Amino acid sequence: MAAELGVETHVLRHWESVGALTVRRDGNGYRVYDDRALEQARTVLRLRRVGLSLPEVAAAMAPTKAAAQGVVRAKIAALEEEIAHRRQAVTFLRHTAECRHRYLDDCPECAAFVHGA
């Protein structure tokens, strides 16, 4: 299963240890990676690729849809805040690239951004 997903086996064991992946055990205690576990691991991988931390992934894999949606909505809000912050940074950098002032504090627009106004 690790090869199919393109991850190391220790990654699967780690996901299991933090509660992001549930793997059935056989009578001898060996892990059984069946179709359900494979699909769950694919979901973990997708969620990691879009930026969820392992604790967030584990919470998003909650048994109730409402709990999972709460985690996803919180991540959406955090990403939207990050996007807004990065847009402000781009606006500031564009201005500084064209600004006629040599030092940031000499320009009212730059100084306002730097000082958080």
MOPAC internal coordinates of N, CA, C and O (Angstrom, degrees):
PM7 1SCF
backbone

  N    0.0000 0     0.00 0     0.00 0    0    0    0
  C    1.4488 1     0.00 0     0.00 0    1    0    0
  C    1.5230 1   110.46 1     0.00 0    2    1    0
  O    1.2310 1   120.34 1   141.42 1    3    2    1
  N    1.3169 1   116.96 1   -38.58 1    3    2    1
  C    1.4666 1   119.92 1   180.00 1    5    3    2
  C    1.5207 1   110.38 1   -60.02 1    6    5    3
  O    1.2310 1   120.07 1   136.05 1    7    6    5
  N    1.3195 1   117.47 1   -43.95 1    7    6    5
  C    1.4628 1   121.45 1   179.64 1    9    7    6
  C    1.5236 1   110.78 1   -63.68 1   10    9    7
  O    1.2310 1   120.29 1   138.75 1   11   10    9
  N    1.3108 1   117.06 1   -41.25 1   11   10    9
  C    1.4667 1   120.90 1   179.71 1   13   11   10
  C    1.5275 1   111.53 1   -62.56 1   14   13   11
  O    1.2310 1   120.35 1   144.20 1   15   14   13
  N    1.3231 1   116.94 1   -35.80 1   15   14   13
  C    1.4606 1   121.86 1  -179.94 1   17   15   14
  C    1.5290 1   112.91 1   -85.83 1   18   17   15
  O    1.2310 1   120.56 1   164.10 1   19   18   17
  N    1.3254 1   116.53 1   -15.90 1   19   18   17
  C    1.4566 1   120.29 1  -177.73 1   21   19   18
  C    1.5166 1   113.56 1    77.68 1   22   21   19
  O    1.2310 1   120.76 1  -149.06 1   23   22   21
  N    1.3411 1   116.16 1    30.94 1   23   22   21
  C    1.4682 1   121.32 1   177.50 1   25   23   22
  C    1.5263 1   108.56 1  -125.49 1   26   25   23
  O    1.2310 1   120.82 1   -14.59 1   27   26   25
  N    1.3025 1   116.04 1   165.41 1   27   26   25
  C    1.4593 1   121.57 1   176.22 1   29   27   26
  C    1.5336 1   109.62 1   -80.41 1   30   29   27
  O    1.2310 1   120.63 1   -24.82 1   31   30   29
  N    1.3219 1   116.40 1   155.18 1   31   30   29
  C    1.4625 1   119.89 1  -179.20 1   33   31   30
  C    1.5263 1   112.16 1   -62.55 1   34   33   31
  O    1.2310 1   120.52 1   146.42 1   35   34   33
  N    1.3339 1   116.61 1   -33.58 1   35   34   33
  C    1.4651 1   118.77 1   179.71 1   37   35   34
  C    1.5260 1   111.27 1   -65.10 1   38   37   35
  O    1.2310 1   120.45 1   153.43 1   39   38   37
  N    1.3381 1   116.74 1   -26.57 1   39   38   37
  C    1.4691 1   120.33 1   177.45 1   41   39   38
  C    1.5216 1   109.78 1   -65.96 1   42   41   39
  O    1.2310 1   120.25 1   136.10 1   43   42   41
  N    1.3122 1   117.13 1   -43.90 1   43   42   41
  C    1.4700 1   120.67 1   177.98 1   45   43   42
  C    1.5282 1   110.87 1   -61.62 1   46   45   43
  O    1.2310 1   120.87 1   137.19 1   47   46   45
  N    1.3253 1   115.95 1   -42.81 1   47   46   45
  C    1.4715 1   119.02 1   178.71 1   49   47   46
  C    1.5260 1   111.16 1   -64.43 1   50   49   47
  O    1.2310 1   120.80 1   142.65 1   51   50   49
  N    1.3357 1   116.08 1   -37.35 1   51   50   49
  C    1.4729 1   119.69 1   178.22 1   53   51   50
  C    1.5292 1   110.09 1   -66.18 1   54   53   51
  O    1.2310 1   120.36 1   134.48 1   55   54   53
  N    1.3163 1   116.91 1   -45.52 1   55   54   53
  C    1.4679 1   119.66 1   177.65 1   57   55   54
  C    1.5246 1   110.50 1   -56.31 1   58   57   55
  O    1.2310 1   121.11 1   139.21 1   59   58   57
  N    1.3140 1   115.48 1   -40.79 1   59   58   57
  C    1.4654 1   119.44 1   178.31 1   61   59   58
  C    1.5243 1   111.00 1   -65.24 1   62   61   59
  O    1.2310 1   120.36 1   138.04 1   63   62   61
  N    1.3235 1   116.91 1   -41.96 1   63   62   61
  C    1.4710 1   120.21 1  -176.76 1   65   63   62
  C    1.5192 1   113.08 1   -66.27 1   66   65   63
  O    1.2310 1   120.05 1   151.53 1   67   66   65
  N    1.3442 1   117.51 1   -28.47 1   67   66   65
  C    1.4709 1   119.97 1   179.74 1   69   67   66
  C    1.5250 1   112.27 1   -94.69 1   70   69   67
  O    1.2310 1   120.33 1  -178.46 1   71   70   69
  N    1.3282 1   116.98 1     1.54 1   71   70   69
  C    1.4600 1   120.04 1   175.48 1   73   71   70
  C    1.5146 1   114.85 1    88.12 1   74   73   71
  O    1.2310 1   119.94 1  -169.65 1   75   74   73
  N    1.3328 1   117.71 1    10.35 1   75   74   73
  C    1.4664 1   120.25 1   178.90 1   77   75   74
  C    1.5262 1   111.77 1   -84.81 1   78   77   75
  O    1.2310 1   120.32 1   162.21 1   79   78   77
  N    1.3150 1   116.99 1   -17.79 1   79   78   77
  C    1.4674 1   122.28 1  -177.91 1   81   79   78
  C    1.5234 1   108.71 1  -136.90 1   82   81   79
  O    1.2310 1   120.97 1   -47.20 1   83   82   81
  N    1.3124 1   115.75 1   132.80 1   83   82   81
  C    1.4569 1   121.29 1   177.50 1   85   83   82
  C    1.5253 1   108.19 1  -110.27 1   86   85   83
  O    1.2310 1   120.91 1   -57.70 1   87   86   85
  N    1.3148 1   115.87 1   122.30 1   87   86   85
  C    1.4637 1   120.80 1  -177.56 1   89   87   86
  C    1.5235 1   108.71 1  -122.88 1   90   89   87
  O    1.2310 1   121.36 1   -51.30 1   91   90   89
  N    1.3226 1   115.00 1   128.70 1   91   90   89
  C    1.4605 1   121.28 1   178.46 1   93   91   90
  C    1.5294 1   109.67 1   -71.51 1   94   93   91
  O    1.2310 1   120.68 1   -30.63 1   95   94   93
  N    1.3178 1   116.30 1   149.37 1   95   94   93
  C    1.4624 1   121.91 1   177.40 1   97   95   94
  C    1.5361 1   108.91 1  -112.43 1   98   97   95
  O    1.2310 1   121.18 1   -34.48 1   99   98   97
  N    1.3245 1   115.34 1   145.52 1   99   98   97
  C    1.4660 1   118.43 1   176.28 1  101   99   98
  C    1.5298 1   109.49 1   -85.08 1  102  101   99
  O    1.2310 1   120.41 1     4.46 1  103  102  101
  N    1.3118 1   116.82 1  -175.54 1  103  102  101
  C    1.4667 1   121.90 1  -177.34 1  105  103  102
  C    1.5141 1   113.95 1   -60.76 1  106  105  103
  O    1.2310 1   120.16 1   156.94 1  107  106  105
  N    1.3349 1   117.30 1   -23.06 1  107  106  105
  C    1.4636 1   121.56 1   179.22 1  109  107  106
  C    1.5245 1   112.40 1   -96.19 1  110  109  107
  O    1.2310 1   120.27 1  -177.35 1  111  110  109
  N    1.3216 1   117.09 1     2.65 1  111  110  109
  C    1.4521 1   120.74 1   178.86 1  113  111  110
  C    1.5152 1   114.72 1    88.42 1  114  113  111
  O    1.2310 1   120.26 1  -176.17 1  115  114  113
  N    1.3427 1   117.12 1     3.83 1  115  114  113
  C    1.4588 1   120.18 1   178.93 1  117  115  114
  C    1.5331 1   110.54 1   -79.18 1  118  117  115
  O    1.2310 1   121.06 1   -35.57 1  119  118  117
  N    1.3135 1   115.59 1   144.43 1  119  118  117
  C    1.4666 1   120.52 1   178.60 1  121  119  118
  C    1.5227 1   110.41 1   -67.20 1  122  121  119
  O    1.2310 1   121.48 1   -40.40 1  123  122  121
  N    1.3309 1   114.78 1   139.60 1  123  122  121
  C    1.4646 1   120.75 1   176.82 1  125  123  122
  C    1.5192 1   107.40 1  -118.13 1  126  125  123
  O    1.2310 1   121.36 1   -71.89 1  127  126  125
  N    1.3223 1   115.01 1   108.11 1  127  126  125
  C    1.4600 1   120.36 1  -179.63 1  129  127  126
  C    1.5231 1   108.28 1   -91.87 1  130  129  127
  O    1.2310 1   121.05 1   -91.90 1  131  130  129
  N    1.3157 1   115.60 1    88.10 1  131  130  129
  C    1.4621 1   120.94 1   179.72 1  133  131  130
  C    1.5248 1   109.85 1   -89.14 1  134  133  131
  O    1.2310 1   120.68 1     4.36 1  135  134  133
  N    1.3306 1   116.31 1  -175.64 1  135  134  133
  C    1.4690 1   120.98 1  -178.36 1  137  135  134
  C    1.5221 1   112.58 1   -58.96 1  138  137  135
  O    1.2310 1   120.37 1   143.15 1  139  138  137
  N    1.3242 1   116.90 1   -36.85 1  139  138  137
  C    1.4666 1   120.67 1   179.17 1  141  139  138
  C    1.5250 1   110.48 1   -64.55 1  142  141  139
  O    1.2310 1   120.53 1   135.34 1  143  142  141
  N    1.3266 1   116.60 1   -44.66 1  143  142  141
  C    1.4646 1   120.68 1   179.20 1  145  143  142
  C    1.5252 1   110.78 1   -65.44 1  146  145  143
  O    1.2310 1   120.49 1   141.43 1  147  146  145
  N    1.3314 1   116.68 1   -38.57 1  147  146  145
  C    1.4589 1   120.41 1   178.41 1  149  147  146
  C    1.5262 1   110.98 1   -62.97 1  150  149  147
  O    1.2310 1   120.54 1   134.96 1  151  150  149
  N    1.3122 1   116.58 1   -45.04 1  151  150  149
  C    1.4710 1   119.80 1   179.28 1  153  151  150
  C    1.5286 1   110.78 1   -65.53 1  154  153  151
  O    1.2310 1   120.31 1   140.81 1  155  154  153
  N    1.3166 1   117.02 1   -39.19 1  155  154  153
  C    1.4642 1   120.66 1   177.47 1  157  155  154
  C    1.5297 1   110.04 1   -64.01 1  158  157  155
  O    1.2310 1   119.95 1   138.17 1  159  158  157
  N    1.3242 1   117.70 1   -41.83 1  159  158  157
  C    1.4638 1   121.34 1   178.66 1  161  159  158
  C    1.5263 1   110.58 1   -64.69 1  162  161  159
  O    1.2310 1   120.14 1   141.60 1  163  162  161
  N    1.3143 1   117.34 1   -38.40 1  163  162  161
  C    1.4748 1   119.98 1   176.16 1  165  163  162
  C    1.5301 1   110.77 1   -61.72 1  166  165  163
  O    1.2310 1   120.53 1   140.78 1  167  166  165
  N    1.3150 1   116.60 1   -39.22 1  167  166  165
  C    1.4618 1   120.68 1   177.72 1  169  167  166
  C    1.5255 1   110.23 1   -64.80 1  170  169  167
  O    1.2310 1   120.33 1   136.30 1  171  170  169
  N    1.3207 1   116.98 1   -43.70 1  171  170  169
  C    1.4720 1   120.90 1   177.48 1  173  171  170
  C    1.5242 1   109.33 1   -57.87 1  174  173  171
  O    1.2310 1   120.72 1   133.39 1  175  174  173
  N    1.3173 1   116.23 1   -46.61 1  175  174  173
  C    1.4647 1   120.86 1  -179.17 1  177  175  174
  C    1.5283 1   111.36 1   -61.76 1  178  177  175
  O    1.2310 1   120.02 1   136.96 1  179  178  177
  N    1.3214 1   117.58 1   -43.04 1  179  178  177
  C    1.4735 1   120.89 1   177.82 1  181  179  178
  C    1.5220 1   111.50 1   -61.90 1  182  181  179
  O    1.2310 1   120.82 1   135.11 1  183  182  181
  N    1.3215 1   116.03 1   -44.89 1  183  182  181
  C    1.4594 1   120.24 1  -179.87 1  185  183  182
  C    1.5227 1   111.69 1   -64.76 1  186  185  183
  O    1.2310 1   120.32 1   142.51 1  187  186  185
  N    1.3260 1   116.99 1   -37.49 1  187  186  185
  C    1.4745 1   120.45 1   176.42 1  189  187  186
  C    1.5236 1   110.39 1   -65.33 1  190  189  187
  O    1.2310 1   120.64 1   140.47 1  191  190  189
  N    1.3237 1   116.38 1   -39.53 1  191  190  189
  C    1.4663 1   120.62 1  -178.26 1  193  191  190
  C    1.5167 1   112.98 1   -67.77 1  194  193  191
  O    1.2310 1   119.93 1   154.63 1  195  194  193
  N    1.3201 1   117.74 1   -25.37 1  195  194  193
  C    1.4679 1   119.43 1   177.21 1  197  195  194
  C    1.5216 1   112.27 1   -93.44 1  198  197  195
  O    1.2310 1   120.76 1  -173.25 1  199  198  197
  N    1.3386 1   116.15 1     6.75 1  199  198  197
  C    1.4500 1   119.15 1   169.69 1  201  199  198
  C    1.5106 1   117.85 1   107.32 1  202  201  199
  O    1.2310 1   119.41 1  -177.06 1  203  202  201
  N    1.3148 1   118.74 1     2.94 1  203  202  201
  C    1.4628 1   118.82 1   177.82 1  205  203  202
  C    1.5228 1   109.46 1   -76.20 1  206  205  203
  O    1.2310 1   120.93 1   -41.57 1  207  206  205
  N    1.3348 1   115.83 1   138.43 1  207  206  205
  C    1.4597 1   120.93 1   173.96 1  209  207  206
  C    1.5255 1   108.16 1   -73.26 1  210  209  207
  O    1.2310 1   120.15 1   -13.90 1  211  210  209
  N    1.3268 1   117.33 1   166.10 1  211  210  209
  C    1.4664 1   119.11 1   178.30 1  213  211  210
  C    1.5253 1   112.84 1   -60.17 1  214  213  211
  O    1.2310 1   119.07 1   137.94 1  215  214  213
  N    1.3455 1   119.39 1   -42.06 1  215  214  213
  C    1.4664 1   117.69 1   175.63 1  217  215  214
  C    1.5371 1   112.23 1   -60.95 1  218  217  215
  O    1.2310 1   120.44 1   142.30 1  219  218  217
  N    1.3325 1   116.77 1   -37.70 1  219  218  217
  C    1.4595 1   119.70 1   177.20 1  221  219  218
  C    1.5281 1   110.80 1   -66.48 1  222  221  219
  O    1.2310 1   120.50 1   140.12 1  223  222  221
  N    1.3333 1   116.65 1   -39.88 1  223  222  221
  C    1.4610 1   120.72 1   177.64 1  225  223  222
  C    1.5197 1   109.98 1   -61.57 1  226  225  223
  O    1.2310 1   120.84 1   132.20 1  227  226  225
  N    1.3297 1   116.01 1   -47.80 1  227  226  225
  C    1.4699 1   119.62 1  -179.94 1  229  227  226
  C    1.5233 1   110.47 1   -58.71 1  230  229  227
  O    1.2310 1   120.23 1   138.65 1  231  230  229
  N    1.3267 1   117.16 1   -41.35 1  231  230  229
  C    1.4629 1   120.57 1   178.81 1  233  231  230
  C    1.5280 1   110.92 1   -68.86 1  234  233  231
  O    1.2310 1   120.47 1   143.84 1  235  234  233
  N    1.3364 1   116.70 1   -36.16 1  235  234  233
  C    1.4687 1   120.30 1   179.48 1  237  235  234
  C    1.5222 1   111.67 1   -70.59 1  238  237  235
  O    1.2310 1   120.49 1   161.24 1  239  238  237
  N    1.3212 1   116.67 1   -18.76 1  239  238  237
  C    1.4639 1   120.92 1   177.98 1  241  239  238
  C    1.5354 1   110.14 1   -90.11 1  242  241  239
  O    1.2310 1   120.88 1  -164.45 1  243  242  241
  N    1.3220 1   115.92 1    15.55 1  243  242  241
  C    1.4648 1   121.90 1  -178.57 1  245  243  242
  C    1.5297 1   110.27 1   -56.19 1  246  245  243
  O    1.2310 1   121.14 1   -28.53 1  247  246  245
  N    1.3236 1   115.43 1   151.47 1  247  246  245
  C    1.4654 1   118.67 1  -178.03 1  249  247  246
  C    1.5250 1   114.21 1   -66.44 1  250  249  247
  O    1.2310 1   119.93 1   156.93 1  251  250  249
  N    1.3276 1   117.73 1   -23.07 1  251  250  249
  C    1.4640 1   118.17 1   179.55 1  253  251  250
  C    1.5224 1   110.03 1  -102.40 1  254  253  251
  O    1.2310 1   121.25 1   -39.64 1  255  254  253
  N    1.3016 1   115.22 1   140.36 1  255  254  253
  C    1.4623 1   121.70 1  -179.76 1  257  255  254
  C    1.5305 1   110.74 1   -60.74 1  258  257  255
  O    1.2310 1   120.09 1   139.91 1  259  258  257
  N    1.3196 1   117.42 1   -40.09 1  259  258  257
  C    1.4648 1   121.20 1  -178.52 1  261  259  258
  C    1.5268 1   111.41 1   -61.78 1  262  261  259
  O    1.2310 1   120.30 1   137.91 1  263  262  261
  N    1.3239 1   117.03 1   -42.09 1  263  262  261
  C    1.4677 1   120.35 1   179.34 1  265  263  262
  C    1.5249 1   110.39 1   -65.39 1  266  265  263
  O    1.2310 1   120.49 1   136.82 1  267  266  265
  N    1.3229 1   116.67 1   -43.18 1  267  266  265
  C    1.4618 1   120.95 1   179.25 1  269  267  266
  C    1.5272 1   110.59 1   -63.51 1  270  269  267
  O    1.2310 1   120.53 1   137.34 1  271  270  269
  N    1.3262 1   116.60 1   -42.66 1  271  270  269
  C    1.4646 1   120.47 1   179.74 1  273  271  270
  C    1.5242 1   111.45 1   -63.46 1  274  273  271
  O    1.2310 1   120.21 1   144.54 1  275  274  273
  N    1.3210 1   117.20 1   -35.46 1  275  274  273
  C    1.4637 1   120.56 1   178.24 1  277  275  274
  C    1.5177 1   111.74 1   -61.63 1  278  277  275
  O    1.2310 1   120.49 1   137.60 1  279  278  277
  N    1.3218 1   116.68 1   -42.40 1  279  278  277
  C    1.4644 1   121.29 1   178.32 1  281  279  278
  C    1.5250 1   110.05 1   -64.57 1  282  281  279
  O    1.2310 1   120.79 1   134.65 1  283  282  281
  N    1.3045 1   116.09 1   -45.35 1  283  282  281
  C    1.4684 1   120.45 1  -178.78 1  285  283  282
  C    1.5268 1   110.51 1   -65.21 1  286  285  283
  O    1.2310 1   119.92 1   138.04 1  287  286  285
  N    1.3049 1   117.76 1   -41.96 1  287  286  285
  C    1.4736 1   119.99 1   178.67 1  289  287  286
  C    1.5355 1   111.37 1   -63.76 1  290  289  287
  O    1.2310 1   120.63 1   140.77 1  291  290  289
  N    1.3223 1   116.41 1   -39.23 1  291  290  289
  C    1.4660 1   119.60 1   177.82 1  293  291  290
  C    1.5283 1   110.53 1   -64.06 1  294  293  291
  O    1.2310 1   120.09 1   141.07 1  295  294  293
  N    1.3232 1   117.43 1   -38.93 1  295  294  293
  C    1.4653 1   120.54 1   178.37 1  297  295  294
  C    1.5257 1   110.25 1   -67.09 1  298  297  295
  O    1.2310 1   120.12 1   140.12 1  299  298  297
  N    1.3209 1   117.38 1   -39.88 1  299  298  297
  C    1.4694 1   120.99 1   177.18 1  301  299  298
  C    1.5204 1   109.80 1   -59.22 1  302  301  299
  O    1.2310 1   120.20 1   134.52 1  303  302  301
  N    1.3228 1   117.22 1   -45.48 1  303  302  301
  C    1.4710 1   121.14 1  -179.87 1  305  303  302
  C    1.5273 1   110.52 1   -62.18 1  306  305  303
  O    1.2310 1   120.34 1   137.64 1  307  306  305
  N    1.3381 1   116.96 1   -42.36 1  307  306  305
  C    1.4631 1   120.34 1   179.53 1  309  307  306
  C    1.5250 1   111.11 1   -64.75 1  310  309  307
  O    1.2310 1   120.33 1   138.84 1  311  310  309
  N    1.3231 1   116.98 1   -41.16 1  311  310  309
  C    1.4642 1   120.46 1   178.55 1  313  311  310
  C    1.5228 1   111.63 1   -66.55 1  314  313  311
  O    1.2310 1   120.38 1   140.01 1  315  314  313
  N    1.3351 1   116.87 1   -39.99 1  315  314  313
  C    1.4679 1   119.98 1   178.01 1  317  315  314
  C    1.5249 1   110.98 1   -63.62 1  318  317  315
  O    1.2310 1   120.41 1   141.31 1  319  318  317
  N    1.3284 1   116.82 1   -38.69 1  319  318  317
  C    1.4620 1   120.85 1   176.87 1  321  319  318
  C    1.5305 1   110.46 1   -64.85 1  322  321  319
  O    1.2310 1   120.93 1   138.11 1  323  322  321
  N    1.3186 1   115.82 1   -41.89 1  323  322  321
  C    1.4628 1   120.30 1   178.08 1  325  323  322
  C    1.5314 1   110.77 1   -63.50 1  326  325  323
  O    1.2310 1   120.28 1   138.43 1  327  326  325
  N    1.3174 1   117.07 1   -41.57 1  327  326  325
  C    1.4711 1   121.28 1   178.06 1  329  327  326
  C    1.5224 1   110.06 1   -61.02 1  330  329  327
  O    1.2310 1   120.33 1   134.48 1  331  330  329
  N    1.3218 1   116.98 1   -45.52 1  331  330  329
  C    1.4680 1   120.74 1   179.25 1  333  331  330
  C    1.5293 1   110.43 1   -60.71 1  334  333  331
  O    1.2310 1   120.41 1   137.51 1  335  334  333
  N    1.3236 1   116.82 1   -42.49 1  335  334  333
  C    1.4652 1   121.07 1   179.18 1  337  335  334
  C    1.5277 1   110.27 1   -63.35 1  338  337  335
  O    1.2310 1   120.42 1   136.48 1  339  338  337
  N    1.2982 1   116.79 1   -43.52 1  339  338  337
  C    1.4702 1   120.35 1  -179.87 1  341  339  338
  C    1.5266 1   111.67 1   -67.51 1  342  341  339
  O    1.2310 1   120.32 1   145.52 1  343  342  341
  N    1.3249 1   117.00 1   -34.48 1  343  342  341
  C    1.4688 1   119.23 1   175.85 1  345  343  342
  C    1.5281 1   110.77 1   -64.61 1  346  345  343
  O    1.2310 1   120.62 1   139.51 1  347  346  345
  N    1.3280 1   116.42 1   -40.49 1  347  346  345
  C    1.4682 1   120.14 1   176.06 1  349  347  346
  C    1.5246 1   110.22 1   -62.35 1  350  349  347
  O    1.2310 1   120.60 1   139.51 1  351  350  349
  N    1.3215 1   116.47 1   -40.49 1  351  350  349
  C    1.4662 1   120.34 1   179.19 1  353  351  350
  C    1.5276 1   110.45 1   -63.86 1  354  353  351
  O    1.2310 1   120.18 1   138.09 1  355  354  353
  N    1.3159 1   117.25 1   -41.91 1  355  354  353
  C    1.4700 1   120.71 1   178.43 1  357  355  354
  C    1.5248 1   109.95 1   -63.78 1  358  357  355
  O    1.2310 1   120.24 1   136.82 1  359  358  357
  N    1.3192 1   117.14 1   -43.18 1  359  358  357
  C    1.4685 1   120.83 1   178.54 1  361  359  358
  C    1.5225 1   109.94 1   -59.60 1  362  361  359
  O    1.2310 1   120.50 1   133.48 1  363  362  361
  N    1.3222 1   116.66 1   -46.52 1  363  362  361
  C    1.4581 1   121.20 1   178.98 1  365  363  362
  C    1.5236 1   111.05 1   -61.29 1  366  365  363
  O    1.2310 1   120.32 1   133.15 1  367  366  365
  N    1.3219 1   117.00 1   -46.85 1  367  366  365
  C    1.4638 1   120.09 1  -178.34 1  369  367  366
  C    1.5287 1   111.92 1   -65.05 1  370  369  367
  O    1.2310 1   120.62 1   141.64 1  371  370  369
  N    1.3203 1   116.42 1   -38.36 1  371  370  369
  C    1.4724 1   118.69 1   176.08 1  373  371  370
  C    1.5247 1   110.56 1   -61.47 1  374  373  371
  O    1.2310 1   121.32 1   136.90 1  375  374  373
  N    1.3251 1   115.09 1   -43.10 1  375  374  373
  C    1.4642 1   118.90 1   179.12 1  377  375  374
  C    1.5333 1   110.39 1   -62.55 1  378  377  375
  O    1.2310 1   120.21 1   132.94 1  379  378  377
  N    1.3332 1   117.21 1   -47.06 1  379  378  377
  C    1.4670 1   119.49 1  -177.44 1  381  379  378
  C    1.5212 1   111.67 1   -65.06 1  382  381  379
  O    1.2310 1   120.19 1   149.19 1  383  382  381
  N    1.3224 1   117.25 1   -30.81 1  383  382  381
  C    1.4663 1   120.20 1   178.23 1  385  383  382
  C    1.5267 1   111.14 1   -66.13 1  386  385  383
  O    1.2310 1   120.58 1   150.27 1  387  386  385
  N    1.3369 1   116.50 1   -29.73 1  387  386  385
  C    1.4606 1   121.10 1  -178.11 1  389  387  386
  C    1.5321 1   113.10 1  -104.09 1  390  389  387
  O    1.2310 1   120.51 1   172.41 1  391  390  389
  N    1.3251 1   116.63 1    -7.59 1  391  390  389
  C    1.4636 1   120.89 1  -173.63 1  393  391  390
  C    1.5320 1   111.30 1   -64.46 1  394  393  391
  O    1.2310 1   121.44 1   -40.58 1  395  394  393
  N    1.3178 1   114.86 1   139.42 1  395  394  393
  C    1.4635 1   120.54 1  -178.97 1  397  395  394
  C    1.5245 1   112.29 1   -82.14 1  398  397  395
  O    1.2310 1   120.00 1   166.48 1  399  398  397
  N    1.3511 1   117.60 1   -13.52 1  399  398  397
  C    1.4611 1   121.76 1  -179.55 1  401  399  398
  C    1.5278 1   110.44 1   -82.14 1  402  401  399
  O    1.2310 1   120.97 1   -35.95 1  403  402  401
  N    1.3076 1   115.76 1   144.05 1  403  402  401
  C    1.4599 1   120.63 1  -179.78 1  405  403  402
  C    1.5267 1   111.44 1   -77.04 1  406  405  403
  O    1.2310 1   119.82 1   139.77 1  407  406  405
  N    1.3179 1   117.94 1   -40.23 1  407  406  405
  C    1.4599 1   122.32 1  -177.51 1  409  407  406
  C    1.5205 1   109.86 1  -113.83 1  410  409  407
  O    1.2310 1   120.82 1   -35.59 1  411  410  409
  N    1.3183 1   116.03 1   144.41 1  411  410  409
  C    1.4641 1   120.98 1  -176.75 1  413  411  410
  C    1.5211 1   112.70 1   -57.48 1  414  413  411
  O    1.2310 1   120.37 1   140.03 1  415  414  413
  N    1.3195 1   116.89 1   -39.97 1  415  414  413
  C    1.4625 1   119.88 1  -177.95 1  417  415  414
  C    1.5253 1   112.93 1   -69.48 1  418  417  415
  O    1.2310 1   119.72 1   164.20 1  419  418  417
  N    1.3288 1   118.14 1   -15.80 1  419  418  417
  C    1.4633 1   121.29 1   177.32 1  421  419  418
  C    1.5191 1   111.97 1   -78.51 1  422  421  419
  O    1.2310 1   120.12 1   162.54 1  423  422  421
  N    1.3137 1   117.37 1   -17.46 1  423  422  421
  C    1.4663 1   121.83 1  -177.90 1  425  423  422
  C    1.5252 1   108.79 1  -105.37 1  426  425  423
  O    1.2310 1   119.87 1   -57.58 1  427  426  425
  N    1.3220 1   117.84 1   122.42 1  427  426  425
  C    1.4732 1   119.67 1  -179.61 1  429  427  426
  C    1.5343 1   113.10 1   -58.07 1  430  429  427
  O    1.2310 1   120.23 1   140.70 1  431  430  429
  N    1.3298 1   117.16 1   -39.30 1  431  430  429
  C    1.4780 1   119.17 1  -179.87 1  433  431  430
  C    1.5246 1   111.31 1   -67.17 1  434  433  431
  O    1.2310 1   119.97 1   135.15 1  435  434  433
  N    1.3298 1   117.67 1   -44.85 1  435  434  433
  C    1.4553 1   121.70 1   178.60 1  437  435  434
  C    1.5237 1   111.41 1   -63.82 1  438  437  435
  O    1.2310 1   121.26 1   134.10 1  439  438  437
  N    1.3256 1   115.20 1   -45.90 1  439  438  437
  C    1.4628 1   120.09 1  -179.06 1  441  439  438
  C    1.5220 1   111.02 1   -61.31 1  442  441  439
  O    1.2310 1   120.04 1   140.33 1  443  442  441
  N    1.3210 1   117.52 1   -39.67 1  443  442  441
  C    1.4616 1   121.00 1   179.10 1  445  443  442
  C    1.5383 1   110.52 1   -62.29 1  446  445  443
  O    1.2310 1   121.15 1   137.86 1  447  446  445
  N    1.3022 1   115.41 1   -42.14 1  447  446  445
  C    1.4682 1   118.56 1   179.43 1  449  447  446
  C    1.5276 1   111.36 1   -67.39 1  450  449  447
  O    1.2310 1   120.50 1   134.50 1  451  450  449
  N    1.3209 1   116.65 1   -45.50 1  451  450  449
  C    1.4571 1   121.74 1  -178.24 1  453  451  450
  C    1.5284 1   111.04 1   -62.82 1  454  453  451
  O    1.2310 1   120.44 1   141.00 1  455  454  453
  N    1.3083 1   116.77 1   -39.00 1  455  454  453
  C    1.4667 1   120.55 1  -177.02 1  457  455  454
  C    1.5188 1   112.76 1   -90.80 1  458  457  455
  O    1.2310 1   120.46 1  -173.50 1  459  458  457
  N    1.3317 1   116.72 1     6.50 1  459  458  457
  C    1.4630 1   120.46 1   173.64 1  461  459  458
  C    1.5118 1   114.95 1    79.48 1  462  461  459
  O    1.2310 1   119.98 1  -163.28 1  463  462  461
  N    1.2937 1   117.65 1    16.72 1  463  462  461
  C    1.4678 1   118.77 1   180.00 1  465  463  462
  C    1.5003 1   111.06 1   -78.97 1  466  465  463
  O    1.2310 1   120.10 1   180.00 1  467  466  465

